[in-house]
Amino acid sequence: LSVGDSFAFGQGTVQHPTFIQGISADSDDEQRQEWKKVCNSNSYVKHIETELNFKQSVNLALPGCSDELSLINLETWLNKNPKEKVFLLFSLTDPQRQIFFDKQKQIDFLDTFKYTGDKNLDYYYGELNNDISLTFKTYQFRKSLKRFIDTNNIKHYIFSPRDNMDERIIKRRKNWNNTIDEGIDHWNKLGIADDFKEWMNSIEDEKTLGDNYLTINKLLSIKKEKTIFDWLKNTCKPLLSYDDVHYSKEAHNMISQLLSAQIRQNNA
């Protein structure tokens, strides 16, 4: 069972219908469903299914998805399929994304804010979602994800196919160690600030998610790079001319080999 965003979905492995046909994909659901089917079949999720001899794979990844929506989709699917024996692949995405109800459509339409809007961006990123806020959001989400996995006793593997949040934390955490102490009274009394700082200062080994997470140090020891994208850039041609954001079929195949080896090792 896979949850995540467009990378786990397989977007980029084939051209989007809009570019092929010159029409809006949303206006032709049949064509979009066929595009989704092909993308899913090219994704690292499908390759892992084959390489590890899973009975099947269910790919719930969505373009533009947030981590919170991935967790909601995961929980909903498990509740509807209580008898299924599941191995979970959770592909983390950028913490800037968040779900919301879009009132502009004149209906209560659930959507994801993907940092592409133009309304109040200065306030949104300068005040509400500044670097330290997004880092704390990441810290809290990973604790929630681990609790959910442990409570449901789910075998799993977690990684970031493109987002390099751990690396971003390393670059920016130095000053936070000196400035993060002040704030709401109970923040200090409960020791939350100390726990948060300890997590940041050991992010290279990310203890929250345990051994089934592809940490910076683990990737460094295997591939001599800090991020999946850096490794792919030095190994293959991960981006194609028609999509300079998402991964090629070759890149998906390489990611699947890396993850399959890690999953075998952790579940021997």
N, C-alpha and C positions, 0 to 999 in steps of 0.2 A: 504494500500500500504506500503510495507516494503522495506527499503534499509539498507544495512549494509554489514558485512563481513561473514566469515564462521560460526559465532555463530548464527546470524539471519538465515542463510542458513539451519542450522540444522546439520552441519557436526559433526560427532562423535556419533550421535544417532544410527547409524548402521555402520558396517565395510565398509571401502572403497573397491571398486571392486578389486583394485590392491592386497589387502591382501587376499581377498576371492578366487580369481581366479588365482592369480600369473601372471597376464598380465597387461600391461599398460592400464589404463583407457582411455587415449587419443586415443588408437588404436581401441576402440569399443564405438562409440558414442551412440549406442542404449543402451548398458549396463550402460554407464555414465548417460544418461538421466533417466534411471530407478532409479539409485542411487540418483540422484538429486530429483526425485519425492518423494522417500521415506524419504529422509532427510527433505525436505520441509514439509512433512505431519507430521513429528515428532517435528518440531520446535515450539518455543513459539509463533511464528507468527500465525501458524495454530490453536493453542490452544486458542489464544486471539480471533480469528475469531469466534470460536465456543462459547466461554464464553460470548462474548459481542453481539452475534447474528448479526454479519456483514453478508451482502449478499454474499460476497466472500472475499478472500484475494489474493493479487498479491505479490509474494515474489521475489523481484529483487536482493536480497542479493547474493554476490559472494564470494567464498573463496579467500582470498588474497586481497579483495577490500580495497581501501583507502576511506577516507571521501570525498575527492574531486570527485572521480569517483562515489560514491553513489549519490552525489548532481547532477552530470551530468545525471546519469541514471534516477533520480527522475524527473528532468526538462524535459528530452526527453520523458518519459512516459506520463507526464501530457500534453505536447504539442500534443502528438498523440491521447490522450483520453480526449479532452477538455470538454466533456459532463458528465464525471464520477464525482460523488460526492465522495470525497476521505477523509479518515482519514489516516494520515501519521504516521508510526512508524519508527523513524530514530535511528538506532543502531550505535553509534559512535565506531570508532576503534582507533588503535595506530597511532598517528600523524607521526611516522617515515615512514609510507607508503606513496608513491607518485607514480602517473602515469607517464609513459615515453614511448617513442618509442624505442623498443629494436632493435638496428642496428645489433646485433650479429646474428640474424636469416636471414640476407641477404635480408630482406624485412622490410618495416616500420610497425612493429608489436607492437600495443599498449599493454602495460603490466604494472604491478605494481611492484615497488621495495619494497620488503617485508623484508628488513634487513637480507636476507639470502645469498646475493652475497658475493664475496670475493675480489672484485676489489676496491682498494683505500678506504677501509673501515675506516682507520685511519683518512683520510682527510674528508670523508663523514660524520662521526659522530663526529670527533674532532673539525672540523671547520664549516662545513655547517649546520649540524643538531645536534649541541650540546644541552644541556638541556634547556638553555634559548631561543635558536632559536626555538626549538620545542614548547616551552611554548607560544612564541609569535605567532607562526603558529596556535596553538590551539585557542588563543584569536581572531585572525583575522578570522579564519574559522567560529567560532561560531557566530561572528557578521554577516558574510555573510549569513550563514544559516538562522539566525533569520530574516534578511531583506527579503530573498527569501520567507520564510513562511508568513511573514506579508503582503508582496506585493501580494501574491496569495491567501491570506485569507484561509489558510489551517488549519483545526483542526489537532492536532498532539500530540505526546508524544516522548520525546528524552531521551535516557539513554545509559550507557556504559555497555554492558553485561560482558565484561572481563577487558578491558583496564581501569586502575585506574589512568588516567592522573591527575585528580583533587588531588588525594592523593599524587602523585609524586610532584606536584607543592607545596603542603604544606610542604613537607620535604625539599625542596630546595630553597624556596623563600626568606629566611631570609637574606642571603648575597646580593641578587639582589636588595633589596631596597636601598642599599648603593652604588652599582656599576653601576646601569642601566642608570644613567643620561647622561653620555657622549656619543657623537656619532654624526651622521649627523645633521647639523644645524637646519633644519626644524623640526626634531624630538622633540626638546625642545620648539621651538617657537609655535608649534601647540598644545602643551600640551599632545601629544600622550603618552609620558613616564609616566606622572602622571595618565592618564586613565588606562594604562596597569598595573601599580603598584596597583592601587585601585582594579582592577579586580582580580589580584593575591591574594591580601590580604583579599579578601572576597569570595574566591573560594568555601568555604564550603557551601555558599548559592547561588553561580553562578547566578548573576542577569541578565546576557546577554540573556539567553534562557528562562527566566521567570518561571512561575509556572509549566509549562509542561515539566520540566526537573527533573530527579531524582538526586537531589543534595546529597552531603555527609550528611548534617544535616538532610535532609528528610529521607534518608535511616537509619541513626542512630536512629531517633525517632521511626521508624517503626520496624526495625530488630536489632537494637543495634550493627550494624557493619558499617564500612566505605565503603566497596565495596561489590558488588554482590558476588564475588568469596569467600570472607571471610564468608559471611552469608551462602552460600551453603555448604562450607566445614564443618560448625558446625551444619548443618541441615540434610544433605543427603550425598550420595556418588556421587559427581558431575562428577568425571572422571572415565573412565573405562579402563581396562587393554589394550585394543587394540588402545586406543587414550587417551594419558595422557595430552592433551591440551584442547580438546573440551568437551562440556557438554553432560551428559547422558540424556536419555528420562525423567528421574525423575527430573533432574535439570531444563530442559526446561518447564516441567509442573509447577514447583514451581515458576519460573520466570513469566510465563504467569499469574498465580494467583496474584502475586504481582503487575504486570503492569495493569492487568484488574481492580484491585481495585483502582489504582491511576487514570486510565482513567475514570472510573465511577465517582469518586469523583470530578474530574476536569471538567466533562461534564454533571453534574447532571442537 
